[in-house]
Amino acid sequence: MYAIVEIAGHQFKVEKDQKVFVNRLAVEEGKKVSFDNVLLIGDGNNVTLGAPAIDGAQVSAKVLKHLKGDKVIVFKKKRRKGYRVKNGHRQSLSEIVIETIVSSGAKPAKEAAPKKETKKAEPKVEAKTEAKKAAPKAAVKKATGKADDLKKIEGAGPKAAEALVNAGYETFAKVAKAKPEELSAVLSEASSRLAHIVTDTWPKQAKLAADGKWDELKELQDRLDGGIEK
C-alpha cells in the first residue's frame, strides 16, 4: 500500500517503513505525528482518489531527527549598480519514518453526521448570530490598532506576518512575549505551507525590534542560518 500525502506544504509518495526528509516539523525527535491531508491511496489494483483529500484517511509517522540540508548559494547582482550579494542557505529538515497508512471507510460517520447536525441546529444558529453581533466590535478594534511590520523578523514573510496578526500577535512586543512553540502552532493552523518555518529566534528578534535596537537586530540576523542562530 502507498499513499500520496501533503506534509509541510509538499506532496510525497510514501509507503510503510519508508524514510522521508520533509521541511522542519515543530515536533520533538522521537515523537509521533499524523497527517490527514491524504490525496491518494493505492492498494494493489485499487486506487482511491480524494476530492481533494480522502475522508478518514491518515498517515502516521515518527520523527527520527532534525537536520539541515546541503548548502545552496544565493547570488544577487544588479547591472551597472555595483550591487553584489552572496548568501548561503541550508534548509531546515526533519527525517521521518512512515509507520502506518490508514484508509478507513467514512460511511458510518457520514450517516451519523446529519442526525447530530439536526439536533444541534438551533444552538449553532444562535452561536452564529451572537458571533455576527460581536464581529463588528472586533473589526473596529483591529482597524483602530496599529500593527508593527512583522516582516522585519528574519523568516517571517507576508503570509506568516498575516497569520500572526490574525492570531493577535500584531506587535513586536506581543511576539517577544510568546514562546516559539506558540508561534509555530499559529503558523501551522493558518496554513500547512507555513508549518516548516523555524520560529526559535522570533521572540528574541521581536524583543530587539520592540526596544528599537535595530543594529543589534541586524547583527543577530546576520548570524542566523535557516532561522537558527549559529
RADAHU-V31656 format. One record per pair of residues at least 6 apart in sequence whose C-alpha atoms are under 8 Angstrom apart, sorted by the first residue. I is the first residue (numbers start at 1). GAP is how many residues later the second one is. Records with the same first field share a line. If there is no record, write none. Layout:
I->GAP + GAP
This chain:
1->14 + 15 + 40 + 41 + 42 + 43 + 100
2->11 + 12 + 13 + 14 + 39 + 40 + 41 + 99
3->10 + 11 + 12 + 35 + 36 + 37 + 38 + 39 + 98
4->7 + 8 + 9 + 10 + 34 + 35 + 36 + 37
5->6 + 7 + 8 + 9 + 30 + 31 + 32 + 33 + 34 + 35 + 54
6->6 + 29 + 31 + 32 + 33
7->15 + 28 + 30 + 185
8->14 + 15 + 16 + 17 + 184 + 185 + 186 + 187 + 188
9->183 + 184 + 185 + 186 + 187
10->12 + 183
14->6 + 84
15->83 + 86
16->82 + 83 + 84 + 85
17->80 + 81 + 82
18->79 + 80
19->76 + 77 + 78 + 79
20->75 + 76 + 77 + 78
21->72 + 73 + 74 + 75
22->71 + 72 + 73 + 74
23->68 + 69 + 70 + 71 + 173
24->42 + 68 + 69 + 70 + 171 + 172 + 173 + 174
25->68 + 69 + 170 + 171
26->155 + 158 + 159 + 169 + 170 + 172
27->6 + 36
28->35
29->34 + 35 + 36 + 37
30->32 + 33 + 34 + 35
31->31 + 32
32->28 + 29 + 30 + 31
33->27 + 28 + 29 + 30
34->24 + 25 + 26 + 27
35->23 + 24 + 25
36->20 + 21 + 22 + 23
37->16 + 17 + 20 + 21
38->12 + 15 + 16 + 19 + 20 + 21
39->10 + 11 + 12 + 13 + 14 + 15
40->7 + 8 + 9 + 10 + 13 + 14
41->6 + 7 + 8 + 62
42->6
48->6
55->49 + 50 + 51
56->47 + 48 + 49 + 50
57->44 + 45 + 46 + 47
58->43 + 44 + 45
59->39 + 40 + 41 + 42 + 43
60->38 + 39 + 40 + 41
61->35 + 36 + 37 + 38 + 39
62->34 + 35 + 36 + 37
63->31 + 32 + 33 + 34
64->30 + 31 + 32 + 33
65->29 + 30 + 31
66->26 + 27 + 28 + 29
67->25 + 26 + 27 + 28
68->22 + 23 + 24 + 25
69->21 + 22 + 23 + 24
70->20 + 21
71->17 + 18 + 19 + 20
72->16 + 17 + 18
73->13 + 14 + 15 + 16
74->12 + 13 + 14 + 15
75->9 + 10 + 11 + 12
76->7 + 8 + 9 + 10
77->6 + 7 + 8
78->6
89->136 + 137
90->135 + 136
91->135
92->106 + 134
146->24
147->18 + 23 + 24
148->22 + 23 + 24
149->12 + 22
150->6 + 11 + 20 + 21 + 22
151->6 + 7 + 10
153->49 + 52 + 53
154->48 + 51 + 67 + 73
155->42 + 43 + 44 + 72
160->27 + 34
163->23 + 24 + 27
164->6 + 19 + 22 + 23
165->6
167->19
169->6
172->34 + 35 + 37 + 38
173->33 + 34 + 37
175->27 + 28 + 31 + 32
176->26 + 27 + 28 + 29 + 30 + 31 + 34
177->26
178->25
179->24
180->19 + 20 + 21 + 22 + 23
181->18
183->16
184->11 + 13 + 14 + 15
185->10
187->7 + 8 + 10
188->6 + 7
197->30
198->28 + 29 + 30
199->28
200->27 + 28
201->26 + 27 + 28
205->12 + 15
208->6 + 8 + 9
209->8
220->9
223->6 + 7
224->6
